[in-house]
Amino acid sequence: MNRQDLAVCVIAAFSCAHLLYFGRWFLEKTKNGQRLTGWFGPDRAIWVLRGLAIAGMIFGGLLGAGIIRPMKW
């Protein structure tokens, strides 16, 4: 894996960690967060967002570690 691929994986993992930290703000202030709150309700929306952020962090970490390899065309 080259440095650019690793940088993308690290940025994706840190972006998901940032989303995890600012989850309430995301749900209240953004259009997508308000849509998520409308679909799941205010109490479940934060847990859905946290689950998505944790899944993104895990996926970014596994991709950066080379355990998951993207297809090369």
N, C-alpha and C positions, 0 to 999 in steps of 0.2 A: 504494500500500500504506500503510495507516495504521500508527500507532505500535504498536498492540497486536499486529498481525500480525508486524511486524518484531521485536518483543520475543519472541514465541513462537519465531520462527526462530532468533534469537540464543541463546535458552535451549536449544533443541534441539541446536544445534551445540556449545555449551559442555558440555552433558550428555554428548554422545558423546565429546568430548575428555576429559572426566573419566573416562568408562568406559575409554577407551584407556589412560589413565595408571594406573588401579587395576584393570586386567584380571585379574591373578593373584588379587587379593583377591576379586573378583567370582566367579571360578571356584571358589575354595575355600570361601567363606563363605555363598554364597546358594544357595537351592534351585534356581533357574533355571540358575545357573552349574554346579552339580553335575550337573544334567540334561544340559547341553551337554557337559560332560566325559564323561558316560556314553555319549552318542551318538557323539562323535568321538574320544574318548581324550584324555589330558592334553596330549599334544604338539600335536595338531591343533586342539583346542578354543580355545587361545589365539589361533591364527591365524584361526579362524572369527570369534571375538569381535572381533579387530582389524579384520577386513574389514567386519564389520557396523558397527563404530564409525566407520570411515573413510567408509563409504557414507552413514551418517547425518550426518556432518559436511559432506560434499559436498552432500547433499540439502538440509540446513538452510541452507547458504550460498547455493545456487542459488535456493532459495525466498525467502530474505531479499533477494537481489539483484534479484528480480523476473524472473528468467529462466524459472523454473517458476512457473506461476500456477495456484492451485487453482480448481476449478470453483465458481462462485457460483450458487446456486439461486434 
